[in-house]
């Protein structure tokens, strides 16, 4: 590692058994490579304010995909790449594991670790025409009823189209990275994670003709919360942040102005990842 001393922010998910030990090992390895590091500990059971990440050259995410989602929301606005280390189970986004994170870190220090650029979405909530909340997401934004599943009334406008009325359990607006998360469970399509596209997916719509749509990243999706007397409506961002919605609120979702840069291995192959994680069986000759 040459030039100015690099600075790395380590995000360690305390809910993972190996997180503390791995964070210490990673910090030691960074020191040996001539880099500085700071460790920020978070817990999936607690809502924590994101750390200040200005001035860091890398964010190392130690946990599962949920930790990567948290890291992406911190990193993307600042243009900081994320090194995802998987200490969980499935790991669609967090590619590196306990056996190969050190090799990946060495490759990063040498400037030869590949980067995958992923679309983020920006979400803005308007109440009475004024913004009251704003978020970025790597996976998805979901609008649904709180508590036991109930139909809610939503008006949806895509681009300059007329408003389309939906009665459904909710709607999902997902990124290509998030296409393998809640969107997939709700019957939506799988997209390559580096595509510039957004998925609009109604969840259990009352009308069978309402199907998921794949839109360009520049398209804006506007969701109007219609009057519902007995149902509370919630916006959920990446399954981690929530915001209560009122009748008349408008939620605007579109591609964010910056993408998140996630480090991947030289062996990264998305469709092989799908085959492995989703237990797809091969055909003849596989």
N, C-alpha and C positions, 0 to 999 in steps of 0.2 A: 504494500500500500504506500503510494507516494503522494506528495503534495501536502495539503493541510490535513490535520488530524480529523478523522471522521467521527461523527457523533451518532450514536444509535440509541433509540428509545425502545426498551424491552417492555412489552405489555404481557404480563403473566396472569393467566386465569387461575386463581387460587382454588377453584372447584376441581381442577385436574390434579391428580395425585403427584404427577411428576413435574408440575409447573415450577415449584420453588427450586428444586434441584437443577432442572434444566436451565432456568434463568441464571443461576450461579455459574453453571458450566459455560453458558453462552457468553456471559460477561467476562469470564476468565479468558475465553478464546479470543474475544474482541480485544482484550488488553494485550494478548500475545501478538495480535495483528496490528497493534499500534493505534487502536481506536478507543474512544471513550464511550461509556454507556451509562444510562440511568434506567432503573427498573420501576415500573408502575404496576401495582397489583390491583386486580379487579376480581369481583365475584359475580357470577351469573345471578345470584340471589339478591344482589343489591343494585340499586340505581346509583351510579357514580357519575360525577361530572368528568368529562373527558380531560386528559392531561394537556398541558401546553406543549405543543410539539414544534414550535418555530425553532429553526436553527439545527434540526436534526437531519441527517442524511439518509436514515433508514429507520423504519419501525419494524421490529421483530415481534410477531404475534405468536404467543405460546398458549395453545388451547385447542379449540375446535373451530369449525366454520363460524360459530357465533362470535368468537373472539376476533376473527378476521373481519366480520361485518363491523364490529366496533372500531377496529383499527382503520378500516377503509374510510369511515366517516370522519375520523381524525386526520387521515393522511391526504385524502383526495384534494381538499381545498388548498393545501399547501404544496401539492406536487411531490410529496415524499413517497418513495416506493415502499411496499410492504413485503417482508419475508415471512410467509406463513408456515409455522411449524405445527403439525397436527399431533396433539396429545389426546385426542378424542377417539371416536370410532369411525364414522362414515368418511368425513373429510373430502367433500367435493372441491372446495376451494383451497383448503390447507393441504398442499401436496407433499411437503417434506415431513418426514417422520423422525422418530428418535434415532434411527440408524443412519440417516443421511443429512441431517441439518448442518453438521460441521463441514461436510464437503460443500454444501450450498453456501455456507458463510464464507469459506475460503474463496469460492468462485466469485462471490460478490466483492470481496476485498480486492480481488485481481481484476475486477471490471468485466468479467465474462459470464455473469449469470443472466440468462434471458429474462425479459420483462413482457408480461401480457397486459395490454391496456384494456380496461373494462369500463363500460358505460355505467355511470351513476345516474340516478334520477333525482331531481329536485322537487320538493313538495311544499306548496304554500297554502295556508288556510286563510280564507277571507271571511270576515264576519262584518256584516253591514258595509261591505265594500272595502274594508280596511284589513291589512294583514295582521293576524294575531299569532301565527306560529309558522315556522319554516324548518324544513329538515332536508337532509340528503340521505339517500339509501343506495346500497349496493345490490340488495335482493329485491325488495318490493315494498309497496305501500298497500295496505288493505283497509277497506272501509266496511264495517260490519256491525251487527247488533251486539250489545253487551249481554253477557249472561247466556241463558239458554237460547239456542238458535231460533231466530224468528225472522220472518220476511221483513225487509225494510224497503221503503220507496226511495229511489234515487233517479235523478235526471242526469243524463250523461251527454256531454257535447265533445266531439272529437274534431279538432281544428275549427273550421267555420261551418260545420254541419249543424243541422237543426238538433234540438234536444231530443234524446231518445229516453223514454221512460223504462225503468227496470224495477221489477219486484223480485228480489233475490235475497239470499242469506248475506250477500255482500258482493263487493267487487275487488279484484286484485289488479294492480298495475305493477308489472314485473319487468326487470331487466333481463337480458340474456343470461347473466350469471345466476339470477334468481329463478330462471325458468325450471331448474331442477329442484326447487324448494316447494313452497306451498302451491305455486302454480301447477306443478306437475301432479301433486296430490289431487288438485281440483280439476284434472283432465285437460290442462293446457299443454301447448306444444313445447318441445325442447329446442332451444336455439344454441348455436355455437356461442361461447361466452364473449368472443371478440366482435360480434356483430353490432352494428349501430341500429338497434331496434327496440321497441317497447311492446310488451304484451298486455292487452286489456282482456281480462278474464272474469266474466260474471260467475259467482259461486252459487250453484244450484238455482238458476233462474227459473221463475214460475212458467216462462214460455220456452219450450224446447228449441225454438228457432234462434234463440239468443246464444251465440257461440263465441269462443275466444277469437280475438283479432290480433294480428301482428301489424304494428304501425312503425313508421319511420321515427327515428330518435328525435327529429325536430318537431313532430306532432305534439300538440298540447291536449291533454285529456282533462276535461273539467267535469267534476262530479258535484252535483247539487243535492244537498240533503233535504228531502221533502218533509212535510209536516207529519210527524208520527207521535201520537199522544201517549203510547204505552211502551215505547221502545227507546232505549238510550243507544246512541250510535257512537262508535269509536274508530278513530284513525290509528292504525298500528304500523310502525315503520321498522322494517327488518326484524319484526317479531320482538323488538327490544324497547322501543320508545312508543308511548301512547299519548293521544290527545283526544279529549272528549269533544264531540261535535254536537252542534245545536241545529234545529230546523232552520233552513235558510243559509247555512254555511256553504261556501263553495271551496272545493279542494282542487287546486291546479297542480297537475303533474306533467313534467316534461324532462327531456334529457338535460342533465346538469352541464354547466359550462366546462367542467374539467372531469377527466376520467381518473380512475384510480389505477396505479401501476403496481401490479402484483408479480413478484418474481416466481418463475416456474423453472423446472429442470429442463435440460436439453432434450430429455426424453418425453416431454409433455405431449400427449396425444389425446385430445378430448374424447374421441369416440371409443378409444380403448378404455379411458376412465369410466365412461358410461357403461361399457360392457362389464367392467369389473364391479363397480359400485351398485349397479342395478341388477347384477346377476343375470345378464342376458346370456343365453346359451347360443353357441355357434351352430351353424348348419353343417352340411357334409363337408368334410375336409378341414373343419375348424380345429 
